[in-house]
Amino acid sequence: MGANMARRLKDCGFRMTAVYDVERRRAMALARELGCEAPRSLPKVTELADVIFTVVSDDAAMEEIFGRGEKSLLVGAEGRLFINCATVSPDAQSMAEDRALAAGAATLEACMASSLTQARDGSLYLMCGGPEEAMERARPLLEQLGKIVRHVGGTGEAARLKLVVNMVMNANTAALAEGLGLAAALGMNLTMVREVFAETGAASRVLQTDGEDMQNREHECYFSAAHAAKDSGLALRLARRVRLELPVATATKRQYDRMVKGGLGQLDKSGIAEVTFHDRGVVLHR
């Protein structure tokens, strides 16, 4: 996601000064493509850039890049703006903001409800949370990345909304896999079933993006099962805080956890069909 966002911003005339990745070879290849540096350290990234986008995997990664030590992005961060695009907990977003403010910097969360292709062509749906002044500073960049850029509230609010979005998306994906799995077990033609789904109450965005992949067992990763399990878990943590039971989300997370434990966590979320269809034991396409 970060690489495609950088490509898009360069195409739109913004100057890329640095890229960083824990896999250094990946960062160096992207830096050559963009004509920028690939620093070996996070403080060097902050030194080279006025605005820094972060797209990391989880709360632990947020804690690492916004740490209190000498290897953090916050070293020499006065005046910088950090735009944090990962799907992480609201607590992680608040932590980043508090530490950035203490360092004289600003943060904005810009949660993305889209995938790799949309990052490249600038058609992301961006839900933003944070101070109005940070939002206005980031807007010229965000409007080149997203077809819709929506400020939904203060810090943490975009994270909450994104987790609810992903929780519903994951449940829809699991339900679609079950519907197609049952149809397959009954001997139905799955192409016909998908066509009927599309014109009835079974229609969904997930049907458009994942239905054919489930049928053909093609699970090239755009949003991994491991991330689906993580995000459903974070949503359930929020539900526990407000004492709300979510049985569908709980069952969905259990299915994605099965994928992760079975070594299928790197597959796209559509791969949930592999633990749903009764006759599938080996993934044919990755």
DOVOMI-109897 format. One record per residue (C-alpha): x negated, y, z negated; residue in three letters; residue number from 1. Coordinates in steps of 0.5 Angstrom, whole numbers, plus 500, padded with zeros to 3 digits. Layout:
<rs>
{{X, Y, Z}, "ALA", NUM} ...
</rs>
This chain:
<rs>
{{500, 500, 500}, "MET", 1} {{495, 505, 498}, "GLY", 2} {{491, 504, 504}, "ALA", 3} {{497, 505, 509}, "ASN", 4} {{499, 511, 505}, "MET", 5} {{492, 514, 506}, "ALA", 6} {{492, 512, 513}, "ARG", 7} {{499, 516, 514}, "ARG", 8} {{496, 522, 510}, "LEU", 9} {{490, 522, 515}, "LYS", 10} {{494, 522, 521}, "ASP", 11} {{498, 528, 518}, "CYS", 12} {{492, 532, 518}, "GLY", 13} {{490, 531, 510}, "PHE", 14} {{483, 530, 509}, "ARG", 15} {{481, 524, 505}, "MET", 16} {{475, 525, 501}, "THR", 17} {{475, 518, 497}, "ALA", 18} {{478, 511, 497}, "VAL", 19} {{477, 506, 491}, "TYR", 20} {{478, 499, 490}, "ASP", 21} {{476, 493, 485}, "VAL", 22} {{474, 489, 492}, "GLU", 23} {{469, 494, 494}, "ARG", 24} {{468, 491, 501}, "ARG", 25} {{475, 493, 502}, "ARG", 26} {{474, 500, 500}, "ALA", 27} {{468, 501, 504}, "MET", 28} {{472, 498, 510}, "ALA", 29} {{477, 503, 509}, "LEU", 30} {{472, 509, 508}, "ALA", 31} {{469, 508, 514}, "ARG", 32} {{476, 508, 518}, "GLU", 33} {{478, 514, 514}, "LEU", 34} {{471, 518, 515}, "GLY", 35} {{470, 519, 507}, "CYS", 36} {{466, 516, 501}, "GLU", 37} {{468, 509, 497}, "ALA", 38} {{465, 511, 490}, "PRO", 39} {{463, 506, 486}, "ARG", 40} {{466, 509, 480}, "SER", 41} {{472, 512, 478}, "LEU", 42} {{469, 519, 475}, "PRO", 43} {{466, 520, 482}, "LYS", 44} {{473, 519, 485}, "VAL", 45} {{476, 525, 481}, "THR", 46} {{470, 529, 482}, "GLU", 47} {{471, 528, 490}, "LEU", 48} {{478, 529, 490}, "ALA", 49} {{484, 535, 488}, "ASP", 50} {{489, 530, 488}, "VAL", 51} {{489, 522, 487}, "ILE", 52} {{494, 517, 488}, "PHE", 53} {{494, 511, 484}, "THR", 54} {{497, 504, 486}, "VAL", 55} {{495, 499, 481}, "VAL", 56} {{498, 492, 479}, "SER", 57} {{501, 493, 472}, "ASP", 58} {{500, 496, 465}, "ASP", 59} {{493, 493, 464}, "ALA", 60} {{491, 496, 470}, "ALA", 61} {{494, 503, 468}, "MET", 62} {{490, 503, 462}, "GLU", 63} {{484, 501, 465}, "GLU", 64} {{484, 507, 470}, "ILE", 65} {{486, 512, 465}, "PHE", 66} {{482, 510, 459}, "GLY", 67} {{479, 514, 454}, "ARG", 68} {{472, 512, 456}, "GLY", 69} {{466, 514, 461}, "GLU", 70} {{469, 510, 466}, "LYS", 71} {{476, 513, 467}, "SER", 72} {{479, 517, 472}, "LEU", 73} {{480, 522, 467}, "LEU", 74} {{472, 524, 466}, "VAL", 75} {{472, 531, 469}, "GLY", 76} {{479, 531, 471}, "ALA", 77} {{481, 538, 469}, "GLU", 78} {{486, 541, 475}, "GLY", 79} {{487, 535, 478}, "ARG", 80} {{494, 532, 480}, "LEU", 81} {{495, 524, 479}, "PHE", 82} {{500, 521, 483}, "ILE", 83} {{502, 514, 480}, "ASN", 84} {{506, 510, 485}, "CYS", 85} {{505, 503, 482}, "ALA", 86} {{511, 499, 479}, "THR", 87} {{509, 499, 471}, "VAL", 88} {{513, 500, 465}, "SER", 89} {{515, 507, 463}, "PRO", 90} {{511, 507, 457}, "ASP", 91} {{505, 506, 462}, "ALA", 92} {{507, 512, 466}, "GLN", 93} {{508, 516, 459}, "SER", 94} {{501, 514, 457}, "MET", 95} {{498, 517, 463}, "ALA", 96} {{501, 523, 463}, "GLU", 97} {{499, 524, 455}, "ASP", 98} {{492, 523, 457}, "ARG", 99} {{492, 527, 463}, "ALA", 100} {{494, 533, 460}, "LEU", 101} {{489, 532, 454}, "ALA", 102} {{484, 532, 460}, "ALA", 103} {{487, 539, 463}, "GLY", 104} {{490, 535, 469}, "ALA", 105} {{497, 533, 471}, "ALA", 106} {{501, 527, 473}, "THR", 107} {{507, 525, 477}, "LEU", 108} {{510, 518, 478}, "GLU", 109} {{512, 517, 485}, "ALA", 110} {{515, 510, 485}, "CYS", 111} {{516, 507, 492}, "MET", 112} {{522, 503, 494}, "ALA", 113} {{519, 500, 501}, "SER", 114} {{514, 496, 503}, "SER", 115} {{507, 496, 507}, "LEU", 116} {{510, 498, 514}, "THR", 117} {{514, 504, 511}, "GLN", 118} {{508, 506, 508}, "ALA", 119} {{504, 507, 514}, "ARG", 120} {{510, 510, 518}, "ASP", 121} {{512, 515, 513}, "GLY", 122} {{519, 512, 511}, "SER", 123} {{518, 511, 504}, "LEU", 124} {{524, 512, 499}, "TYR", 125} {{520, 516, 493}, "LEU", 126} {{523, 516, 486}, "MET", 127} {{519, 521, 483}, "CYS", 128} {{519, 523, 475}, "GLY", 129} {{515, 528, 472}, "GLY", 130} {{514, 536, 471}, "PRO", 131} {{517, 540, 476}, "GLU", 132} {{511, 544, 477}, "GLU", 133} {{507, 537, 479}, "ALA", 134} {{513, 535, 483}, "MET", 135} {{512, 542, 487}, "GLU", 136} {{505, 541, 488}, "ARG", 137} {{505, 534, 490}, "ALA", 138} {{511, 535, 495}, "ARG", 139} {{507, 537, 501}, "PRO", 140} {{504, 530, 501}, "LEU", 141} {{510, 526, 499}, "LEU", 142} {{514, 529, 504}, "GLU", 143} {{509, 526, 509}, "GLN", 144} {{510, 519, 506}, "LEU", 145} {{517, 519, 505}, "GLY", 146} {{523, 519, 509}, "LYS", 147} {{527, 521, 502}, "ILE", 148} {{523, 524, 496}, "VAL", 149} {{528, 525, 490}, "ARG", 150} {{526, 528, 483}, "HIS", 151} {{530, 524, 478}, "VAL", 152} {{528, 526, 472}, "GLY", 153} {{522, 527, 467}, "GLY", 154} {{516, 522, 466}, "THR", 155} {{518, 515, 465}, "GLY", 156} {{525, 516, 469}, "GLU", 157} {{523, 514, 476}, "ALA", 158} {{519, 508, 473}, "ALA", 159} {{526, 506, 469}, "ARG", 160} {{530, 507, 476}, "LEU", 161} {{525, 503, 480}, "LYS", 162} {{525, 497, 475}, "LEU", 163} {{533, 497, 475}, "VAL", 164} {{532, 497, 483}, "VAL", 165} {{527, 491, 483}, "ASN", 166} {{531, 487, 478}, "MET", 167} {{537, 488, 483}, "VAL", 168} {{533, 486, 489}, "MET", 169} {{530, 480, 486}, "ASN", 170} {{537, 478, 484}, "ALA", 171} {{540, 479, 491}, "ASN", 172} {{534, 475, 493}, "THR", 173} {{535, 469, 489}, "ALA", 174} {{542, 469, 490}, "ALA", 175} {{541, 469, 498}, "LEU", 176} {{536, 463, 497}, "ALA", 177} {{541, 459, 493}, "GLU", 178} {{547, 461, 498}, "GLY", 179} {{542, 458, 504}, "LEU", 180} {{540, 453, 500}, "GLY", 181} {{547, 450, 499}, "LEU", 182} {{549, 451, 506}, "ALA", 183} {{543, 447, 508}, "ALA", 184} {{544, 442, 504}, "ALA", 185} {{551, 441, 506}, "LEU", 186} {{548, 441, 513}, "GLY", 187} {{550, 447, 516}, "MET", 188} {{547, 451, 521}, "ASN", 189} {{543, 457, 518}, "LEU", 190} {{543, 461, 524}, "THR", 191} {{550, 461, 524}, "MET", 192} {{551, 462, 516}, "VAL", 193} {{546, 468, 516}, "ARG", 194} {{551, 471, 522}, "GLU", 195} {{557, 470, 518}, "VAL", 196} {{553, 473, 511}, "PHE", 197} {{552, 479, 515}, "ALA", 198} {{559, 480, 517}, "GLU", 199} {{562, 479, 510}, "THR", 200} {{561, 480, 503}, "GLY", 201} {{555, 476, 503}, "ALA", 202} {{551, 482, 507}, "ALA", 203} {{545, 485, 503}, "SER", 204} {{539, 489, 505}, "ARG", 205} {{535, 482, 503}, "VAL", 206} {{539, 478, 508}, "LEU", 207} {{536, 483, 513}, "GLN", 208} {{529, 483, 511}, "THR", 209} {{528, 476, 508}, "ASP", 210} {{534, 471, 511}, "GLY", 211} {{530, 469, 517}, "GLU", 212} {{524, 468, 513}, "ASP", 213} {{527, 463, 508}, "MET", 214} {{530, 459, 514}, "GLN", 215} {{524, 459, 518}, "ASN", 216} {{519, 458, 511}, "ARG", 217} {{515, 464, 513}, "GLU", 218} {{513, 468, 507}, "HIS", 219} {{508, 473, 509}, "GLU", 220} {{507, 477, 503}, "CYS", 221} {{510, 484, 503}, "TYR", 222} {{512, 484, 496}, "PHE", 223} {{509, 478, 492}, "SER", 224} {{513, 473, 488}, "ALA", 225} {{508, 475, 482}, "ALA", 226} {{510, 482, 482}, "HIS", 227} {{518, 480, 482}, "ALA", 228} {{517, 476, 476}, "ALA", 229} {{513, 482, 473}, "LYS", 230} {{518, 487, 475}, "ASP", 231} {{524, 483, 473}, "SER", 232} {{520, 482, 466}, "GLY", 233} {{519, 489, 465}, "LEU", 234} {{527, 490, 466}, "ALA", 235} {{529, 485, 461}, "LEU", 236} {{524, 488, 456}, "ARG", 237} {{528, 495, 457}, "LEU", 238} {{534, 491, 457}, "ALA", 239} {{532, 488, 450}, "ARG", 240} {{531, 495, 447}, "ARG", 241} {{538, 497, 448}, "VAL", 242} {{541, 490, 446}, "ARG", 243} {{544, 489, 453}, "LEU", 244} {{544, 481, 455}, "GLU", 245} {{542, 480, 463}, "LEU", 246} {{544, 473, 464}, "PRO", 247} {{543, 474, 472}, "VAL", 248} {{536, 477, 471}, "ALA", 249} {{534, 472, 466}, "THR", 250} {{535, 466, 471}, "ALA", 251} {{532, 470, 477}, "THR", 252} {{526, 471, 473}, "LYS", 253} {{526, 464, 471}, "ARG", 254} {{526, 462, 478}, "GLN", 255} {{520, 467, 480}, "TYR", 256} {{516, 464, 474}, "ASP", 257} {{517, 457, 477}, "ARG", 258} {{513, 460, 483}, "MET", 259} {{508, 463, 479}, "VAL", 260} {{507, 457, 475}, "LYS", 261} {{507, 452, 481}, "GLY", 262} {{501, 456, 485}, "GLY", 263} {{506, 460, 490}, "LEU", 264} {{506, 467, 486}, "GLY", 265} {{502, 470, 492}, "GLN", 266} {{508, 469, 497}, "LEU", 267} {{513, 474, 499}, "ASP", 268} {{519, 474, 494}, "LYS", 269} {{523, 470, 500}, "SER", 270} {{518, 464, 498}, "GLY", 271} {{523, 463, 492}, "ILE", 272} {{527, 459, 497}, "ALA", 273} {{521, 454, 496}, "GLU", 274} {{524, 452, 489}, "VAL", 275} {{531, 453, 491}, "THR", 276} {{532, 448, 497}, "PHE", 277} {{532, 441, 495}, "HIS", 278} {{528, 438, 501}, "ASP", 279} {{522, 443, 500}, "ARG", 280} {{516, 441, 497}, "GLY", 281} {{510, 444, 501}, "VAL", 282} {{510, 451, 504}, "VAL", 283} {{509, 451, 512}, "LEU", 284} {{507, 458, 513}, "HIS", 285} {{503, 463, 509}, "ARG", 286} 
</rs>
